[in-house]
Amino acid sequence: MMVQTELQLFVPDKPKSKRQDPNFTKITADVSRDNAAKVRAISALCDISFSEAVNEALADWIEKKKADKKFEI
């Protein structure tokens, strides 16, 4: 007696890179060498990407500006 089974494997889609993700955009900024080096070092120690560190800093800056009541976003 032979039993035939069908094996289905679930292979998740590869995660999109940030360049392919429509929720992200590429920006360029001139920053001091000192700040860039510190962000790289601290983000490495925190095990996050440079982009994540910059995004977090920008989000904090936006919240601070919104609290000034001069800016409504």
N, C-alpha and C positions, 0 to 999 in steps of 0.2 A: 504494500500500500504506500503510495507516494502522496505526500501532502505538499501542495504548492502554496508557497507564501509569497507575498509581495512586500518587499522591503522599500520603504520610502525614507529617504534621508532629508532632513530639513537643513538647508544651507542658507543661513541668513545673508541678506544683501550686504555687500561691503558698505561700511559707513561712508557717506559723502565727505569729500574733503571740504574744507571751508571755502575753497575757490569755487566749488560746484554748488555750494549751499546758497540759495537766494537770500538767506537771512544775514549773510556776511558780505562785506565790501572791502576792497583793498584800499588802504590809504597810505600816504607817505608823509612823514613829518621829520623836520630837522630838530634833533635833540642833542644835548651836550654829550660828549663821549663819556663823561663821568656818570651821567644819569643812565645812559644806555648800558654801561658796564654793570652798574649796580642792579638794574632791572634784570639783566641776564643772570647775574649771580644769585640774586634772591629768588627769581623764578625757578632756577635750577634746584636750589635748596628746598623750595616748596613743592617740587615735582609738578610744576605747571609750565605751560608754554609761554614764550615771550608774548604772544598774541593774547593769551588769557590774562596775563599780568597787566598789559596795557588796557585791555577791555575793562578789567576791574577798576583800574585807576580812572578811566574815563567815566565809568558809571558813578563812581564816588564823586567826581568833580561835578557831574551833571546834577546829582542830588544836592550837593552843596549850593550850587547856583540857584536851583529851584527854591531852596529854603530862603534865599535872599528876597523873595517876593518880587524881584525886578523881572524875573523871567518866568513865563508861563509856557510850559512845553506839554 
